[in-house]
């Protein structure tokens, strides 16, 4: 009922409201939303002075009575409410309309649902405890939140600002920040986040809530704390001097409570006894440091103290130090792998329930007895590439969900044809089908360190939609005709095809072929049964195709580089398991040039599809934008680069890309990698959006330097790509004057879907990162850090703090804190053989170094980008995830004779090659401009970032930029 939905939004917040709406839209539940407030007999006006809750209850009851009479008084209607007054008032007013509590509803209608009864009892206990506490409490712990009308008026007048609360997990009791959103970000004039210092100022807001903040007077502003901090000591105020004061405020109200299910741990038996007289009220510790302890009522505390448990927050009264909640269910034992993985999933609100029978019934059959085949009808409708094109895929080892394949061939006129072929998922997944609803809810495939949870059933994701080698598959293809010498795009074709991939290559094999190392032949199963002559001919053909693809990719990349495309650095670690699924090793991903070749082809396809769907549907195309980063986020990058004598210009993506290219230390390639990693950390998140929701100048992708971009190339694992495929098919039908087969999403519906997909993508990224950290800890947990060789590694200092340094360990892809001052106030001193030991003394921090001086006058100086020797161990935690602990062993680099990771990275060699291609292309372009006195308009408009039409205007813009005062940037 419409009024009931609005009551959920009013009382429980938008998160619960959105969950309810998703359930209503889910076709599996056969739900109908009755707009009772727009039905003449059901509508009831709100009476003067009547509370919103009373009016909503009265409206729902009135609509229930109307519906009972509408059904001819033959079908009893049950209205469930926890409002005791409503039950008493309406319970016996109309025969056939029953108004009862939820507990009575369960008792009378569902007596056998034991789990539901236990959950209901837990919620009722929580409510009784809350009411009892309210009666016992005499004073307020927090200020009351202001009424909604006051908050909205204050935001309009500029007295208050709104934003999302982000708690610092390393100082959860002290530091939180509010990132401004909506009108507040434009009208406040603030250039940074707002600091919320302490729990009192946070005023019962929880991480993720949308809050309203009142700025404090400038005299009361505080700064971020620059010291490293253990989570265990986060509730203690730091004695270190904070940084420069920043805008500081206090929360005066909450617009949207984004509460969810939280994984918690019960206190130990000793802690339960120390909590006081009433052992039924237990303070449980959330797994997420950013969430405060939650008080729940239970008699099972002792039985559950070794388990991870889910609880839900019900309320947080101003009279209580802690929020009140209720027990939901048990997840698993603390430390058990499956329990810890389940914890990560719940903490990121990821549901991985199996596909239902109804969903699986929609998938085609493909068994040895009844193999799937291409239909005659599809053969007539599609372009058949099986006998004309050499199609192959390049993916990670063991990949089952092969979304994409590539082809390149020489045409009769000497030009080249480049093809990107993507699995035609929308042929098998109809809009609003059961599978489509499930895929839309998941929005993405979730990749964890040791497993994945597919967006689509395996018969599609790993079989019929997967472009496997040697089998016929449906695809959606984009094919370009390229000039044989310049690789300029002459024409482009979009359409549905039938392909048969000749090879399913892994990246390593493709790289070997690119390097002309044919010893890899045994790793290509498609060549195993051929004679030597045929095998050699096929290898030559395949290697030639990869070489042409790579050459094309270099030129396409060079073109984007001239517009400011960024080459960023991420840390990706692969968990290597043995036959028994035990962790054998942690392997950092080694960058190869074929990674960039494939990526460049995918970027090209995504860019051209984005242009196509936007031209056809300018107000309802799903695109992907990457906004420019906030300049203050580059402060750390600029400071670190300056320590090495480099200047990083962050005024545009082109300036940043050029600066990073120049920031090369010939003696240590890790310096450039770390600088690029810092640039990556400073970036804004790329987001999906509907083209009708913002102006065209906001479409651009900062990192890729493209005016329009989308995701088209991975429909097996991304729901956004499924929507884009449907848009592309509709655009093709529109061009051919054919009738559209399905209704496209409106701008409003598409924007809501984009918000959901963005949210699920963030959850997937967090879950992947947390699972990698879990396996890193499991890898080191059973190793003795004092004797195990692998626990000693080389690290690079990439940030200086007041009491220590941040270190990156390339061998394992680990970043972490290493203290130079411990809890006993001892500092690191240099002993024999450059080994470090603890002694009394003091620390002195500078921008590019930190000096540790003992009371005896000995000193150790550590600089940014110094290589040091680090010992790795695991800091176990009962209530939270285990964490990696780093300890400095020596101020000298660690020499590992078995390590191959000190060799120059192939990515760095590839970067030099791409930059050389870019330089040659720029010189050729400049020479052409001097001769022709003009820039070819079509090429220029395609990739340009600068708006000027001539070299003179470009130089004028550079001169103007040089006059800008950017000195303030360095002080952020």
Secondary structure as the mmCIF struct_conf table of DSSP 4:
data_model
#
loop_
_struct_conf.conf_type_id
_struct_conf.id
_struct_conf.beg_label_comp_id
_struct_conf.beg_label_asym_id
_struct_conf.beg_label_seq_id
_struct_conf.end_label_comp_id
_struct_conf.end_label_asym_id
_struct_conf.end_label_seq_id
HELX_RH_AL_P HELX_RH_AL_P1 UNK A 2 UNK A 12
HELX_RH_AL_P HELX_RH_AL_P2 UNK A 14 UNK A 25
HELX_RH_3T_P HELX_RH_3T_P1 UNK A 27 UNK A 29
HELX_RH_3T_P HELX_RH_3T_P2 UNK A 36 UNK A 38
BEND BEND1 UNK A 39 UNK A 39
TURN_TY1_P TURN_TY1_P1 UNK A 40 UNK A 42
HELX_LH_PP_P HELX_LH_PP_P1 UNK A 45 UNK A 47
TURN_TY1_P TURN_TY1_P2 UNK A 48 UNK A 49
HELX_RH_AL_P HELX_RH_AL_P3 UNK A 52 UNK A 70
TURN_TY1_P TURN_TY1_P3 UNK A 71 UNK A 73
BEND BEND2 UNK A 75 UNK A 75
STRN STRN1 UNK A 77 UNK A 80
HELX_RH_AL_P HELX_RH_AL_P4 UNK A 84 UNK A 90
TURN_TY1_P TURN_TY1_P4 UNK A 91 UNK A 93
BEND BEND3 UNK A 94 UNK A 94
TURN_TY1_P TURN_TY1_P5 UNK A 95 UNK A 96
STRN STRN2 UNK A 97 UNK A 100
HELX_RH_AL_P HELX_RH_AL_P5 UNK A 102 UNK A 109
TURN_TY1_P TURN_TY1_P6 UNK A 111 UNK A 112
HELX_RH_AL_P HELX_RH_AL_P6 UNK A 114 UNK A 136
BEND BEND4 UNK A 139 UNK A 139
BEND BEND5 UNK A 141 UNK A 142
HELX_LH_PP_P HELX_LH_PP_P2 UNK A 143 UNK A 147
HELX_RH_AL_P HELX_RH_AL_P7 UNK A 148 UNK A 157
TURN_TY1_P TURN_TY1_P7 UNK A 158 UNK A 158
BEND BEND6 UNK A 159 UNK A 159
STRN STRN3 UNK A 160 UNK A 167
HELX_RH_3T_P HELX_RH_3T_P3 UNK A 169 UNK A 171
TURN_TY1_P TURN_TY1_P8 UNK A 172 UNK A 174
STRN STRN4 UNK A 175 UNK A 180
TURN_TY1_P TURN_TY1_P9 UNK A 182 UNK A 182
HELX_RH_AL_P HELX_RH_AL_P8 UNK A 183 UNK A 187
BEND BEND7 UNK A 188 UNK A 188
BEND BEND8 UNK A 192 UNK A 192
HELX_LH_PP_P HELX_LH_PP_P3 UNK A 193 UNK A 193
STRN STRN5 UNK A 194 UNK A 197
BEND BEND9 UNK A 198 UNK A 198
HELX_RH_AL_P HELX_RH_AL_P9 UNK A 199 UNK A 202
TURN_TY1_P TURN_TY1_P10 UNK A 203 UNK A 204
TURN_TY1_P TURN_TY1_P11 UNK A 207 UNK A 208
STRN STRN6 UNK A 210 UNK A 215
HELX_LH_PP_P HELX_LH_PP_P4 UNK A 216 UNK A 217
HELX_RH_3T_P HELX_RH_3T_P4 UNK A 218 UNK A 220
STRN STRN7 UNK A 222 UNK A 222
STRN STRN8 UNK A 225 UNK A 225
BEND BEND10 UNK A 227 UNK A 227
HELX_RH_3T_P HELX_RH_3T_P5 UNK A 231 UNK A 233
TURN_TY1_P TURN_TY1_P12 UNK A 234 UNK A 235
BEND BEND11 UNK A 236 UNK A 236
HELX_LH_PP_P HELX_LH_PP_P5 UNK A 237 UNK A 238
BEND BEND12 UNK A 240 UNK A 240
HELX_LH_PP_P HELX_LH_PP_P6 UNK A 241 UNK A 241
STRN STRN9 UNK A 242 UNK A 242
BEND BEND13 UNK A 244 UNK A 244
STRN STRN10 UNK A 246 UNK A 246
STRN STRN11 UNK A 248 UNK A 248
STRN STRN12 UNK A 249 UNK A 256
STRN STRN13 UNK A 261 UNK A 265
HELX_LH_PP_P HELX_LH_PP_P7 UNK A 266 UNK A 268
HELX_RH_AL_P HELX_RH_AL_P10 UNK A 269 UNK A 274
TURN_TY1_P TURN_TY1_P13 UNK A 275 UNK A 275
BEND BEND14 UNK A 277 UNK A 277
TURN_TY1_P TURN_TY1_P14 UNK A 279 UNK A 280
STRN STRN14 UNK A 281 UNK A 286
BEND BEND15 UNK A 287 UNK A 288
TURN_TY1_P TURN_TY1_P15 UNK A 289 UNK A 290
BEND BEND16 UNK A 291 UNK A 291
HELX_LH_PP_P HELX_LH_PP_P8 UNK A 292 UNK A 293
STRN STRN15 UNK A 294 UNK A 297
BEND BEND17 UNK A 299 UNK A 299
TURN_TY1_P TURN_TY1_P16 UNK A 301 UNK A 306
STRN STRN16 UNK A 307 UNK A 315
TURN_TY1_P TURN_TY1_P17 UNK A 318 UNK A 319
BEND BEND18 UNK A 321 UNK A 322
STRN STRN17 UNK A 323 UNK A 333
TURN_TY1_P TURN_TY1_P18 UNK A 334 UNK A 335
HELX_RH_AL_P HELX_RH_AL_P11 UNK A 337 UNK A 347
TURN_TY1_P TURN_TY1_P19 UNK A 348 UNK A 349
HELX_LH_PP_P HELX_LH_PP_P9 UNK A 353 UNK A 356
HELX_RH_AL_P HELX_RH_AL_P12 UNK A 357 UNK A 361
TURN_TY1_P TURN_TY1_P20 UNK A 362 UNK A 362
BEND BEND19 UNK A 363 UNK A 363
HELX_LH_PP_P HELX_LH_PP_P10 UNK A 364 UNK A 365
BEND BEND20 UNK A 368 UNK A 370
HELX_RH_AL_P HELX_RH_AL_P13 UNK A 376 UNK A 381
BEND BEND21 UNK A 382 UNK A 382
STRN STRN18 UNK A 383 UNK A 384
TURN_TY1_P TURN_TY1_P21 UNK A 386 UNK A 388
STRN STRN19 UNK A 391 UNK A 395
TURN_TY1_P TURN_TY1_P22 UNK A 397 UNK A 398
STRN STRN20 UNK A 404 UNK A 410
TURN_TY1_P TURN_TY1_P23 UNK A 412 UNK A 413
BEND BEND22 UNK A 414 UNK A 414
STRN STRN21 UNK A 416 UNK A 423
HELX_RH_AL_P HELX_RH_AL_P14 UNK A 425 UNK A 428
BEND BEND23 UNK A 429 UNK A 429
TURN_TY1_P TURN_TY1_P24 UNK A 431 UNK A 432
BEND BEND24 UNK A 433 UNK A 433
HELX_RH_AL_P HELX_RH_AL_P15 UNK A 434 UNK A 442
STRN STRN22 UNK A 444 UNK A 444
HELX_LH_PP_P HELX_LH_PP_P11 UNK A 445 UNK A 445
STRN STRN23 UNK A 446 UNK A 447
BEND BEND25 UNK A 449 UNK A 450
STRN STRN24 UNK A 452 UNK A 453
BEND BEND26 UNK A 455 UNK A 456
HELX_RH_AL_P HELX_RH_AL_P16 UNK A 458 UNK A 459
HELX_RH_PI_P HELX_RH_PI_P1 UNK A 460 UNK A 464
BEND BEND27 UNK A 465 UNK A 466
STRN STRN25 UNK A 469 UNK A 469
TURN_TY1_P TURN_TY1_P25 UNK A 470 UNK A 470
BEND BEND28 UNK A 471 UNK A 471
STRN STRN26 UNK A 472 UNK A 482
TURN_TY1_P TURN_TY1_P26 UNK A 484 UNK A 486
STRN STRN27 UNK A 489 UNK A 500
STRN STRN28 UNK A 501 UNK A 501
BEND BEND29 UNK A 502 UNK A 502
STRN STRN29 UNK A 503 UNK A 506
HELX_RH_AL_P HELX_RH_AL_P17 UNK A 507 UNK A 514
TURN_TY1_P TURN_TY1_P27 UNK A 515 UNK A 516
HELX_RH_3T_P HELX_RH_3T_P6 UNK A 518 UNK A 523
HELX_RH_3T_P HELX_RH_3T_P7 UNK A 525 UNK A 527
TURN_TY1_P TURN_TY1_P28 UNK A 528 UNK A 529
BEND BEND30 UNK A 530 UNK A 530
HELX_RH_AL_P HELX_RH_AL_P18 UNK A 532 UNK A 562
TURN_TY1_P TURN_TY1_P29 UNK A 563 UNK A 564
STRN STRN30 UNK A 573 UNK A 577
TURN_TY1_P TURN_TY1_P30 UNK A 579 UNK A 580
BEND BEND31 UNK A 581 UNK A 581
STRN STRN31 UNK A 583 UNK A 588
HELX_LH_PP_P HELX_LH_PP_P12 UNK A 589 UNK A 591
HELX_RH_AL_P HELX_RH_AL_P19 UNK A 593 UNK A 616
TURN_TY1_P TURN_TY1_P31 UNK A 618 UNK A 619
BEND BEND32 UNK A 620 UNK A 620
STRN STRN32 UNK A 622 UNK A 625
STRN STRN33 UNK A 626 UNK A 626
HELX_LH_PP_P HELX_LH_PP_P13 UNK A 627 UNK A 630
HELX_RH_3T_P HELX_RH_3T_P8 UNK A 631 UNK A 634
HELX_RH_AL_P HELX_RH_AL_P20 UNK A 635 UNK A 643
TURN_TY1_P TURN_TY1_P32 UNK A 644 UNK A 645
BEND BEND33 UNK A 651 UNK A 652
HELX_RH_AL_P HELX_RH_AL_P21 UNK A 653 UNK A 662
TURN_TY1_P TURN_TY1_P33 UNK A 666 UNK A 667
TURN_TY1_P TURN_TY1_P34 UNK A 669 UNK A 669
HELX_RH_AL_P HELX_RH_AL_P22 UNK A 670 UNK A 682
BEND BEND34 UNK A 683 UNK A 683
HELX_LH_PP_P HELX_LH_PP_P14 UNK A 684 UNK A 686
STRN STRN34 UNK A 687 UNK A 690
HELX_RH_3T_P HELX_RH_3T_P9 UNK A 691 UNK A 693
BEND BEND35 UNK A 694 UNK A 694
HELX_RH_3T_P HELX_RH_3T_P10 UNK A 696 UNK A 698
STRN STRN35 UNK A 701 UNK A 701
TURN_TY1_P TURN_TY1_P35 UNK A 702 UNK A 705
STRN STRN36 UNK A 706 UNK A 706
BEND BEND36 UNK A 707 UNK A 708
BEND BEND37 UNK A 713 UNK A 713
TURN_TY1_P TURN_TY1_P36 UNK A 715 UNK A 717
STRN STRN37 UNK A 718 UNK A 718
HELX_RH_AL_P HELX_RH_AL_P23 UNK A 719 UNK A 735
TURN_TY1_P TURN_TY1_P37 UNK A 736 UNK A 737
HELX_LH_PP_P HELX_LH_PP_P15 UNK A 738 UNK A 740
BEND BEND38 UNK A 741 UNK A 742
HELX_LH_PP_P HELX_LH_PP_P16 UNK A 743 UNK A 746
HELX_RH_AL_P HELX_RH_AL_P24 UNK A 747 UNK A 781
TURN_TY1_P TURN_TY1_P38 UNK A 782 UNK A 782
BEND BEND39 UNK A 783 UNK A 783
TURN_TY1_P TURN_TY1_P39 UNK A 785 UNK A 787
HELX_RH_3T_P HELX_RH_3T_P11 UNK A 789 UNK A 791
STRN STRN38 UNK A 792 UNK A 801
TURN_TY1_P TURN_TY1_P40 UNK A 802 UNK A 803
STRN STRN39 UNK A 804 UNK A 809
TURN_TY1_P TURN_TY1_P41 UNK A 810 UNK A 813
STRN STRN40 UNK A 814 UNK A 819
BEND BEND40 UNK A 820 UNK A 820
STRN STRN41 UNK A 821 UNK A 821
TURN_TY1_P TURN_TY1_P42 UNK A 823 UNK A 824
BEND BEND41 UNK A 825 UNK A 825
STRN STRN42 UNK A 826 UNK A 830
HELX_RH_3T_P HELX_RH_3T_P12 UNK A 832 UNK A 834
STRN STRN43 UNK A 835 UNK A 835
STRN STRN44 UNK A 836 UNK A 845
BEND BEND42 UNK A 847 UNK A 848
STRN STRN45 UNK A 849 UNK A 854
TURN_TY1_P TURN_TY1_P43 UNK A 855 UNK A 856
BEND BEND43 UNK A 857 UNK A 857
STRN STRN46 UNK A 859 UNK A 863
TURN_TY1_P TURN_TY1_P44 UNK A 864 UNK A 865
STRN STRN47 UNK A 867 UNK A 875
BEND BEND44 UNK A 878 UNK A 880
STRN STRN48 UNK A 883 UNK A 890
BEND BEND45 UNK A 891 UNK A 892
TURN_TY1_P TURN_TY1_P45 UNK A 897 UNK A 898
TURN_TY1_P TURN_TY1_P46 UNK A 901 UNK A 902
BEND BEND46 UNK A 903 UNK A 903
HELX_LH_PP_P HELX_LH_PP_P17 UNK A 904 UNK A 905
HELX_RH_AL_P HELX_RH_AL_P25 UNK A 906 UNK A 932
BEND BEND47 UNK A 933 UNK A 934
HELX_RH_AL_P HELX_RH_AL_P26 UNK A 937 UNK A 943
BEND BEND48 UNK A 946 UNK A 946
BEND BEND49 UNK A 949 UNK A 950
HELX_RH_AL_P HELX_RH_AL_P27 UNK A 951 UNK A 963
BEND BEND50 UNK A 964 UNK A 964
HELX_RH_3T_P HELX_RH_3T_P13 UNK A 967 UNK A 971
#
